[in-house]
């Protein structure tokens, strides 16, 4: 386990390296009857009952392989929820110990689950569920075996292999950041795993302005503007075991983040208004509920700040200037609050955030805090709505922001994206996560692929064009019926500017551009469009022919190949 990383950087590009301290993860002790805390559920788990037995649920998947309960024998089958149905967990070992009270340990192969059910177990019987030391040793054997033990486990199962069964063998690899926005926008909104929102100010143009002063906000072009929630004085996500997130309706480009603290539940939802909705903004909702039986005090804050962007570090100048990618130095925000305590503006008068409910303003010059504190009755829920105008379309008119109706905008957002993602082609697969997956990936392709008339292979510090990765989402759009978007992107890819043979990436751009164009044509069968790009395809083919003649007199091994050239941005050694 990596415990500490200390980076050391130098603009002189010396051989200084990051210092990494590695410590060995201690093995947990075997379960001891005297140490069992029967009165609590660990790792954010909650226990409930249904008509068939006891349920244990976690906010995020947990690897478990052992159930311990104060009984002499299992009262019924142990089952796990795959998202659509209950499945039996095969018990591989049972061990009973003690007499007063007697307790039973049931062990099974590790499984990653969010919900378990032990049939016929009364609510009065304590139980404990965890990953034992044997479970950790199992994964050590899997790692060191040199064989695919997990695949063997899948094939040995009596059930037909499916997504849920395969996914249950390991914990999921969660993406740290998701992207929301509108198709073709210049700046996407990044949503981190804990609900933090990040946008780049002033678009994605220009280089880092090293001459700007921190006391003069707005002069740095590469600056991140961020918004985050804190609950009871700690950032959402501090307790990772009580944090989870998902896409709205399973596939829409909108994020839902769930968090729980001190018996209060928090649900953050954020989406970008649809292209036919106004203003162009992130709509942020925080729903707070008290599921308990007693009145509780709810305290939350919305934090706002500006910082040096990692994009600036990615785009270092020829002399190594610009901050490091690991340097997110906080900057003075310059934000000011209008009278009434609902509107936050920057020094240029643009609205940075509008809150439906008045807030208490505080914090520091580098981190502004909007605070709320109130009592919540048992079973009560409240919603707080915030409008954050996009940096793509700054707003100064308060009336334009105040007119936003969150429900109407959410409905319009759903209609727009459902039409985009389901209106051209649709797959009906037996497992819902796969139905959601391809639609969400299409949405990401539409949002990330283009900046207006520019193609790019990613968001944030990947705002570049290479001519390789960009073709994958273009073909995907054509496969799912979005012919116009795919054809338009191909035309940009074939443009003289991007096919310039003085460019470092010209060799593979020349061949891949023609290949992607042919794939899009075969999917659309649009001969009229093919005729419009035909001259460009001929130019690319003729260049390939001329270039191969340069190696006509080479040795037999390389004769007729393209000239020796560097490949890509990461491999600079020329090769055939």
C-alpha positions as CSV (number, residue, x, y, z in Angstrom):
1,X,0.0,0.0,0.0
2,X,1.4,3.4,-0.9
3,X,1.2,5.6,2.2
4,X,2.9,8.8,1.0
5,X,3.9,10.5,-2.2
6,X,6.2,13.6,-2.1
7,X,6.8,15.2,-5.6
8,X,9.8,17.3,-6.3
9,X,9.8,19.3,-9.5
10,X,12.3,21.5,-11.3
11,X,11.9,23.8,-14.3
12,X,15.4,22.8,-15.3
13,X,14.1,19.2,-15.9
14,X,16.7,17.5,-13.7
15,X,16.6,13.9,-12.7
16,X,14.7,14.7,-9.5
17,X,12.0,12.1,-8.9
18,X,8.9,11.7,-6.7
19,X,9.6,10.1,-3.3
20,X,7.3,7.2,-2.6
21,X,7.1,5.5,0.8
22,X,5.7,2.0,0.7
23,X,4.4,0.2,3.8
24,X,3.2,-3.4,4.0
25,X,-0.5,-3.8,4.6
26,X,-0.9,-5.7,7.8
27,X,-3.0,-8.8,7.7
28,X,-6.2,-8.6,9.8
29,X,-6.4,-11.0,12.7
30,X,-8.7,-14.1,12.5
31,X,-12.1,-13.5,13.9
32,X,-12.2,-13.7,17.7
33,X,-15.5,-14.3,19.4
34,X,-14.6,-11.9,22.2
35,X,-13.8,-9.1,19.8
36,X,-17.1,-9.2,17.8
37,X,-19.1,-6.0,18.1
38,X,-22.5,-7.5,17.6
39,X,-24.2,-4.2,18.0
40,X,-23.0,-2.4,14.9
41,X,-22.6,-3.0,11.2
42,X,-19.2,-2.2,9.7
43,X,-18.1,-0.2,6.6
44,X,-21.3,1.8,6.2
45,X,-23.6,-1.3,6.1
46,X,-27.3,-1.1,7.0
47,X,-29.5,-4.0,8.1
48,X,-33.2,-4.4,7.4
49,X,-35.8,-7.1,7.0
50,X,-38.0,-8.2,4.1
51,X,-40.6,-11.0,3.9
52,X,-37.9,-13.7,3.4
53,X,-35.2,-12.7,5.9
54,X,-32.5,-10.3,7.0
55,X,-30.9,-7.9,4.5
56,X,-27.5,-6.2,4.7
57,X,-26.8,-3.4,2.2
58,X,-23.8,-1.2,1.4
59,X,-23.7,2.1,-0.4
60,X,-21.0,0.7,-2.7
61,X,-19.9,-2.8,-3.6
62,X,-18.0,-4.7,-0.9
63,X,-15.9,-7.9,-1.1
64,X,-17.1,-10.4,1.5
65,X,-16.5,-14.1,2.1
66,X,-17.7,-14.8,5.6
67,X,-20.9,-14.5,7.6
68,X,-20.9,-15.0,11.4
69,X,-24.1,-15.2,13.4
70,X,-25.3,-16.3,16.9
71,X,-27.0,-19.5,15.9
72,X,-26.1,-23.2,15.8
73,X,-27.0,-23.6,12.1
74,X,-27.9,-21.5,9.0
75,X,-31.7,-20.8,9.1
76,X,-31.9,-20.7,5.3
77,X,-29.9,-20.0,2.1
78,X,-27.5,-17.0,1.7
79,X,-28.2,-14.9,-1.4
80,X,-26.8,-11.9,-3.1
81,X,-28.7,-9.3,-5.3
82,X,-27.3,-9.0,-8.9
83,X,-29.4,-5.9,-9.7
84,X,-32.3,-7.8,-11.1
85,X,-32.7,-11.0,-9.1
86,X,-31.4,-12.9,-6.0
87,X,-28.7,-15.6,-6.5
88,X,-27.6,-18.3,-4.1
89,X,-24.1,-18.0,-2.5
90,X,-22.5,-21.5,-2.4
91,X,-21.2,-22.1,1.1
92,X,-17.9,-23.9,1.1
93,X,-17.3,-24.2,4.8
94,X,-19.3,-24.1,8.0
95,X,-17.7,-23.9,11.5
96,X,-19.6,-23.8,14.8
97,X,-18.0,-22.6,18.1
98,X,-18.9,-21.8,21.6
99,X,-21.8,-22.8,23.8
100,X,-23.0,-19.7,25.6
101,X,-23.8,-18.3,23.2
102,X,-23.0,-20.6,20.3
103,X,-22.1,-19.0,17.0
104,X,-21.7,-20.2,13.4
105,X,-19.2,-19.1,10.8
106,X,-20.2,-19.6,7.1
107,X,-17.5,-19.1,4.5
108,X,-17.8,-18.8,0.8
109,X,-15.6,-17.7,-2.2
110,X,-15.2,-13.9,-2.2
111,X,-18.0,-12.0,-3.9
112,X,-18.4,-8.3,-4.6
113,X,-22.0,-7.3,-3.6
114,X,-24.1,-4.4,-2.5
115,X,-26.8,-6.5,-0.9
116,X,-27.0,-9.8,0.9
117,X,-30.0,-11.7,2.2
118,X,-30.0,-14.5,4.8
119,X,-33.3,-16.2,4.5
120,X,-35.4,-16.9,7.6
121,X,-33.1,-15.0,9.9
122,X,-35.1,-13.0,12.5
123,X,-34.3,-9.4,13.2
124,X,-33.3,-10.2,16.7
125,X,-30.3,-12.4,15.7
126,X,-27.0,-10.5,15.4
127,X,-24.7,-11.2,12.4
128,X,-21.4,-9.9,11.0
129,X,-20.3,-10.0,7.4
130,X,-16.8,-9.2,6.2
131,X,-13.8,-10.3,4.1
132,X,-11.7,-12.6,6.2
133,X,-7.9,-13.2,6.1
134,X,-8.6,-16.3,4.1
135,X,-10.4,-14.1,1.5
136,X,-7.3,-11.9,1.2
137,X,-5.1,-15.0,0.8
138,X,-7.4,-16.2,-1.9
139,X,-6.8,-13.1,-4.0
140,X,-3.0,-13.5,-3.3
141,X,-3.2,-17.0,-4.9
142,X,-5.3,-15.6,-7.8
143,X,-2.7,-13.0,-8.4
144,X,0.3,-15.3,-8.2
145,X,-1.1,-18.4,-9.8
146,X,-0.2,-17.5,-13.4
147,X,-3.5,-18.9,-14.4
148,X,-6.9,-17.3,-14.9
149,X,-8.5,-18.7,-11.7
150,X,-11.4,-16.2,-11.9
151,X,-12.3,-17.4,-15.4
152,X,-12.1,-21.0,-14.2
153,X,-14.5,-20.1,-11.4
154,X,-16.9,-18.6,-14.0
155,X,-16.8,-21.7,-16.2
156,X,-17.4,-24.0,-13.2
157,X,-20.5,-22.2,-12.3
158,X,-23.8,-23.9,-13.2
159,X,-25.2,-20.7,-14.4
160,X,-24.7,-19.2,-17.9
161,X,-21.9,-16.6,-17.7
162,X,-23.3,-13.1,-17.6
163,X,-22.3,-9.6,-16.8
164,X,-23.5,-9.6,-13.2
165,X,-21.8,-12.9,-12.4
166,X,-18.5,-11.8,-13.8
167,X,-18.7,-8.4,-12.2
168,X,-19.2,-10.0,-8.8
169,X,-15.8,-11.6,-8.8
170,X,-13.9,-8.3,-8.2
171,X,-14.6,-4.8,-7.0
172,X,-15.5,-2.4,-9.8
173,X,-12.9,0.1,-11.1
174,X,-14.7,3.4,-10.5
175,X,-13.9,6.3,-12.7
176,X,-12.6,9.3,-10.7
177,X,-14.3,11.8,-13.0
178,X,-17.3,11.9,-15.4
179,X,-18.0,14.5,-18.0
180,X,-21.3,16.3,-18.6
181,X,-22.2,19.1,-21.0
182,X,-23.7,19.7,-24.4
183,X,-22.7,18.1,-27.7
184,X,-19.8,20.0,-29.2
185,X,-19.3,22.5,-26.3
186,X,-15.9,24.1,-25.8
187,X,-15.6,23.4,-22.1
188,X,-17.1,20.3,-20.5
189,X,-18.1,20.2,-16.8
190,X,-16.1,17.6,-14.9
191,X,-17.9,15.9,-12.0
192,X,-15.6,14.1,-9.6
193,X,-16.5,10.9,-7.7
194,X,-17.6,12.9,-4.6
195,X,-19.8,15.4,-6.6
196,X,-17.2,18.2,-7.0
197,X,-17.8,20.2,-10.1
198,X,-14.9,21.7,-12.2
199,X,-14.9,23.9,-15.2
200,X,-12.0,25.7,-16.9
201,X,-12.5,29.5,-17.0
202,X,-12.2,31.4,-20.3
203,X,-12.6,28.2,-22.3
204,X,-9.7,26.1,-23.5
205,X,-7.9,28.8,-25.4
206,X,-4.4,30.2,-25.0
207,X,-1.4,29.4,-22.9
208,X,-0.8,29.9,-19.2
209,X,-0.4,33.6,-18.5
210,X,2.7,33.5,-16.3
211,X,2.6,37.3,-15.9
212,X,-0.8,37.4,-14.3
213,X,-1.1,38.4,-10.6
214,X,-3.0,36.3,-8.1
215,X,-4.6,39.5,-6.8
216,X,-6.0,40.2,-10.3
217,X,-8.6,37.3,-10.8
218,X,-9.6,36.7,-14.4
219,X,-6.2,37.3,-16.0
220,X,-5.0,33.7,-15.8
221,X,-6.5,31.8,-18.7
222,X,-5.9,28.3,-17.4
223,X,-7.9,28.4,-14.2
224,X,-10.2,25.8,-12.7
225,X,-13.5,27.0,-11.2
226,X,-14.8,24.5,-8.7
227,X,-17.8,23.9,-6.5
228,X,-18.1,21.2,-3.8
229,X,-20.4,20.2,-0.9
230,X,-19.4,19.7,2.7
231,X,-21.5,18.1,5.4
232,X,-21.0,18.8,9.1
233,X,-17.6,20.4,8.4
234,X,-16.3,17.6,6.2
235,X,-16.2,17.2,2.4
236,X,-18.7,14.8,0.9
237,X,-16.9,11.6,0.3
238,X,-14.7,11.8,3.4
239,X,-16.3,8.5,4.5
240,X,-16.0,6.6,1.3
241,X,-18.0,3.7,2.6
242,X,-21.1,5.9,2.8
243,X,-20.5,7.5,-0.6
244,X,-21.9,6.2,-3.9
245,X,-22.8,7.7,-7.3
246,X,-24.6,6.8,-10.5
247,X,-25.9,8.2,-13.7
248,X,-29.4,9.7,-13.8
249,X,-31.8,7.0,-15.0
250,X,-28.8,4.7,-15.4
251,X,-27.4,6.3,-18.6
252,X,-28.1,10.0,-19.0
253,X,-25.1,12.4,-18.7
254,X,-26.1,13.6,-15.3
255,X,-24.5,12.5,-12.0
256,X,-26.3,11.5,-8.8
257,X,-24.0,11.4,-5.7
258,X,-25.3,9.8,-2.4
259,X,-23.8,10.5,1.0
260,X,-24.8,9.8,4.6
261,X,-23.6,11.4,7.8
262,X,-25.0,11.4,11.3
263,X,-28.2,9.8,10.2
264,X,-29.0,12.4,7.6
265,X,-29.0,11.4,3.9
266,X,-27.8,13.7,1.1
267,X,-28.5,13.3,-2.6
268,X,-26.7,15.5,-5.1
269,X,-27.9,15.7,-8.7
270,X,-26.3,17.7,-11.4
271,X,-27.0,18.0,-15.1
272,X,-26.3,20.6,-17.9
273,X,-29.3,22.2,-19.4
274,X,-30.4,20.9,-22.9
275,X,-29.3,22.9,-26.0
276,X,-32.9,24.2,-26.4
277,X,-33.1,25.3,-22.8
278,X,-31.9,28.6,-21.4
279,X,-29.6,29.6,-19.8
280,X,-26.6,27.4,-20.6
281,X,-25.9,26.2,-17.0
282,X,-25.3,23.4,-14.6
283,X,-28.4,22.7,-12.5
284,X,-27.4,21.4,-9.1
285,X,-29.9,20.0,-6.6
286,X,-29.2,18.8,-3.1
287,X,-31.9,16.7,-1.5
288,X,-31.6,16.2,2.2
289,X,-33.7,13.7,4.2
290,X,-34.0,12.5,7.8
291,X,-35.1,8.8,7.7
292,X,-34.9,8.5,11.4
293,X,-37.5,8.8,14.1
294,X,-36.1,11.8,15.9
295,X,-35.5,15.5,15.0
296,X,-32.0,16.1,13.8
297,X,-29.9,19.2,12.9
298,X,-28.7,19.3,9.3
299,X,-25.6,21.4,8.5
300,X,-24.1,21.7,5.0
301,X,-22.0,24.1,3.1
302,X,-21.3,24.7,-0.6
303,X,-17.7,25.5,-1.1
304,X,-16.5,27.6,-4.1
305,X,-13.0,28.3,-5.3
306,X,-10.5,28.9,-8.1
307,X,-7.2,27.2,-8.6
308,X,-4.4,26.8,-11.1
309,X,-5.4,24.3,-13.6
310,X,-3.6,21.0,-14.4
311,X,-4.1,21.9,-18.0
312,X,-1.4,24.6,-17.6
313,X,1.0,22.0,-16.4
314,X,0.2,19.7,-19.3
315,X,0.9,22.5,-21.7
316,X,4.3,23.5,-20.5
317,X,6.2,26.1,-22.6
318,X,9.5,25.4,-24.3
319,X,11.4,26.4,-21.2
320,X,9.5,24.2,-18.9
321,X,7.5,27.1,-17.5
322,X,3.9,26.7,-16.2
323,X,2.8,24.9,-13.0
324,X,3.2,21.2,-12.5
325,X,0.2,18.9,-13.1
326,X,0.3,18.1,-9.4
327,X,0.1,21.8,-8.4
328,X,-3.4,23.1,-7.9
329,X,-2.5,26.3,-6.1
330,X,-5.6,28.0,-4.8
331,X,-6.2,31.5,-6.1
332,X,-8.1,34.5,-4.8
333,X,-11.6,34.1,-6.1
334,X,-12.7,37.7,-6.2
335,X,-16.3,36.6,-5.8
336,X,-18.9,39.0,-4.3
337,X,-22.4,38.4,-3.1
338,X,-25.4,40.5,-4.2
339,X,-27.7,41.9,-1.5
340,X,-30.2,39.2,-0.5
341,X,-27.5,36.5,-0.1
342,X,-28.5,34.4,-3.2
343,X,-26.2,35.5,-6.1
344,X,-22.5,35.1,-6.3
345,X,-20.6,37.1,-9.0
346,X,-17.0,37.4,-10.2
347,X,-15.2,40.6,-10.5
348,X,-16.4,41.0,-14.1
349,X,-20.0,41.0,-12.9
350,X,-20.8,37.5,-14.3
351,X,-23.0,35.3,-12.2
352,X,-21.0,32.3,-10.9
353,X,-23.8,30.8,-8.8
354,X,-27.4,31.5,-8.0
355,X,-29.1,29.8,-5.0
356,X,-32.9,29.6,-4.5
357,X,-32.5,29.7,-0.8
358,X,-30.5,32.5,0.9
359,X,-27.2,31.4,2.4
360,X,-24.7,32.6,5.1
361,X,-21.6,33.9,3.3
362,X,-18.2,33.1,4.8
363,X,-14.9,31.4,4.3
364,X,-11.6,33.0,3.1
365,X,-10.5,34.9,0.0
366,X,-9.4,31.6,-1.6
367,X,-12.3,29.4,-0.5
368,X,-15.8,30.9,-0.2
369,X,-18.4,29.1,1.9
370,X,-22.1,29.2,1.5
371,X,-23.6,27.8,4.7
372,X,-27.0,26.3,5.7
373,X,-28.2,25.1,9.1
374,X,-31.7,24.0,10.1
375,X,-33.7,21.4,12.0
376,X,-35.2,18.4,10.2
377,X,-38.2,16.6,11.6
378,X,-38.4,12.8,11.5
379,X,-39.2,11.6,8.0
380,X,-38.8,15.1,6.6
381,X,-37.1,15.9,3.2
382,X,-35.9,19.2,1.7
383,X,-34.4,20.3,-1.6
384,X,-32.0,23.1,-2.3
385,X,-31.5,24.2,-5.9
386,X,-28.4,26.0,-7.4
387,X,-27.9,27.4,-10.9
388,X,-24.3,27.6,-12.1
389,X,-24.0,29.3,-15.5
390,X,-21.6,27.6,-17.8
391,X,-18.3,29.2,-18.7
392,X,-19.3,28.6,-22.3
393,X,-22.0,31.2,-22.1
394,X,-21.5,33.7,-19.2
395,X,-24.6,35.4,-17.8
396,X,-24.9,38.8,-16.0
397,X,-28.7,39.2,-16.1
398,X,-30.1,37.8,-12.9
399,X,-33.6,37.6,-14.3
400,X,-32.3,35.0,-16.9
401,X,-31.0,32.8,-14.1
402,X,-34.0,33.2,-11.7
403,X,-36.5,32.0,-14.3
404,X,-35.0,28.5,-14.3
405,X,-37.5,25.9,-13.2
406,X,-35.5,22.9,-12.1
407,X,-38.3,20.4,-12.8
408,X,-39.0,21.8,-16.2
409,X,-35.3,21.9,-17.1
410,X,-34.8,18.3,-15.9
411,X,-37.8,17.1,-18.0
412,X,-36.4,18.9,-21.0
413,X,-32.9,17.4,-20.4
414,X,-34.4,13.9,-20.3
415,X,-36.4,14.5,-23.5
416,X,-33.4,15.8,-25.4
417,X,-31.0,13.0,-24.4
418,X,-33.5,10.2,-24.7
419,X,-34.2,11.4,-28.2
420,X,-30.5,11.6,-29.0
421,X,-29.5,8.2,-27.5
422,X,-32.6,6.1,-28.3
423,X,-34.1,7.8,-31.4
424,X,-31.7,6.5,-34.1
425,X,-30.9,3.0,-33.0
426,X,-31.5,0.9,-30.0
427,X,-30.2,-2.4,-28.5
428,X,-32.4,-4.5,-26.3
429,X,-30.1,-6.7,-24.2
430,X,-31.1,-9.0,-21.4
431,X,-29.0,-7.2,-18.8
432,X,-30.0,-3.6,-18.1
433,X,-26.4,-2.3,-17.3
434,X,-25.4,-3.1,-20.8
435,X,-28.4,-1.3,-22.2
436,X,-27.3,1.7,-20.1
437,X,-23.6,1.4,-21.0
438,X,-23.7,1.9,-24.7
439,X,-26.1,4.9,-24.5
440,X,-23.9,6.6,-21.9
441,X,-20.8,6.1,-24.0
442,X,-22.6,7.6,-27.0
443,X,-23.4,10.6,-24.8
444,X,-19.8,10.9,-23.8
445,X,-18.8,10.7,-27.5
446,X,-21.1,13.6,-28.4
447,X,-20.0,15.8,-25.6
448,X,-16.2,15.2,-25.7
449,X,-15.4,14.6,-29.4
450,X,-15.9,18.1,-30.7
451,X,-15.1,21.6,-29.6
452,X,-17.2,23.4,-32.2
453,X,-15.3,22.8,-35.4
454,X,-12.3,21.2,-33.6
455,X,-11.9,17.5,-33.0
456,X,-10.2,16.3,-29.8
457,X,-9.4,13.0,-28.2
458,X,-10.5,13.9,-24.6
459,X,-11.5,16.5,-22.1
460,X,-9.7,18.8,-19.7
461,X,-5.9,18.4,-20.3
462,X,-6.6,16.1,-23.3
463,X,-7.9,18.9,-25.4
464,X,-5.7,17.9,-28.4
465,X,-6.1,16.2,-31.7
466,X,-4.0,13.2,-32.7
467,X,-5.9,11.6,-35.5
468,X,-6.0,8.1,-33.9
469,X,-8.4,7.9,-30.9
470,X,-10.8,10.4,-32.5
471,X,-11.9,7.9,-35.1
472,X,-13.3,5.5,-32.5
473,X,-16.2,7.6,-31.3
474,X,-16.8,8.8,-34.9
475,X,-17.4,5.2,-36.1
476,X,-19.5,4.5,-33.0
477,X,-21.8,7.4,-33.9
478,X,-22.2,6.1,-37.4
479,X,-22.9,2.6,-36.0
480,X,-25.8,3.9,-33.9
481,X,-27.4,5.9,-36.7
482,X,-25.9,9.4,-36.0
483,X,-24.8,9.7,-39.6
484,X,-24.7,13.5,-39.8
485,X,-22.5,13.9,-36.7
486,X,-20.1,11.2,-38.0
487,X,-19.8,12.6,-41.5
488,X,-19.2,16.1,-40.2
489,X,-16.4,14.9,-38.0
490,X,-14.8,12.9,-40.8
491,X,-14.8,16.1,-43.0
492,X,-12.9,17.9,-40.2
493,X,-10.5,15.0,-39.9
494,X,-9.7,15.1,-43.6
495,X,-9.2,18.9,-43.7
496,X,-5.9,20.1,-45.2
497,X,-5.0,21.7,-41.9
498,X,-5.1,18.3,-40.0
499,X,-3.5,16.4,-42.9
500,X,-0.6,18.8,-43.1
501,X,2.5,16.6,-43.8
502,X,4.8,18.9,-41.7
503,X,2.8,17.7,-38.6
504,X,4.5,15.2,-36.3
505,X,1.5,12.9,-36.6
506,X,1.1,13.1,-40.3
507,X,1.9,9.5,-41.3
508,X,-0.9,7.7,-39.4
509,X,-3.3,10.5,-39.8
510,X,-3.0,10.1,-43.6
511,X,-3.9,6.4,-43.5
512,X,-6.3,6.4,-40.6
513,X,-8.3,9.3,-41.9
514,X,-9.1,7.4,-45.1
515,X,-9.9,4.2,-43.1
516,X,-12.3,5.9,-40.8
517,X,-14.0,7.7,-43.8
518,X,-14.5,4.3,-45.5
519,X,-16.0,2.8,-42.4
520,X,-18.5,5.7,-42.0
521,X,-19.4,5.4,-45.6
522,X,-20.0,1.6,-45.4
523,X,-22.3,2.2,-42.4
524,X,-24.3,5.1,-44.0
525,X,-24.1,4.1,-47.7
526,X,-24.4,7.8,-48.5
527,X,-22.9,8.0,-52.0
528,X,-23.5,11.7,-52.3
529,X,-21.4,12.3,-49.3
530,X,-18.7,10.0,-50.5
531,X,-18.5,12.0,-53.7
532,X,-17.9,15.2,-51.7
533,X,-14.9,13.7,-49.9
534,X,-13.6,11.7,-52.9
535,X,-10.9,14.3,-53.9
536,X,-9.5,14.3,-50.4
537,X,-9.3,10.5,-50.3
538,X,-7.5,10.5,-53.6
539,X,-4.9,13.0,-52.3
540,X,-4.2,10.7,-49.3
541,X,-3.8,7.6,-51.4
542,X,-1.5,9.4,-53.8
543,X,0.7,10.6,-50.9
544,X,1.0,7.0,-49.7
545,X,2.1,5.9,-53.1
546,X,4.8,8.7,-53.3
547,X,6.0,8.0,-49.8
548,X,6.4,4.3,-50.5
549,X,8.6,5.1,-53.5
550,X,11.1,6.8,-51.1
551,X,11.9,3.3,-49.8
552,X,11.9,1.5,-53.1
553,X,15.7,1.1,-53.1
554,X,15.9,0.1,-49.5
555,X,16.9,-3.4,-48.3
556,X,14.4,-6.2,-48.9
557,X,13.3,-5.9,-45.3
558,X,11.9,-2.4,-45.6
559,X,11.3,-2.0,-49.4
560,X,8.0,-0.4,-50.2
561,X,7.1,0.6,-46.6
562,X,6.5,4.2,-45.5
563,X,9.6,6.1,-44.5
564,X,11.0,5.7,-41.1
565,X,9.1,8.0,-38.8
566,X,8.2,8.5,-35.1
567,X,4.8,7.2,-34.0
568,X,2.4,9.0,-31.7
569,X,3.1,11.4,-28.9
570,X,4.6,8.9,-26.5
571,X,7.0,7.0,-28.8
572,X,9.5,9.4,-30.3
573,X,12.0,6.8,-31.7
574,X,11.6,6.6,-35.5
575,X,10.8,3.2,-36.9
576,X,9.3,1.6,-40.0
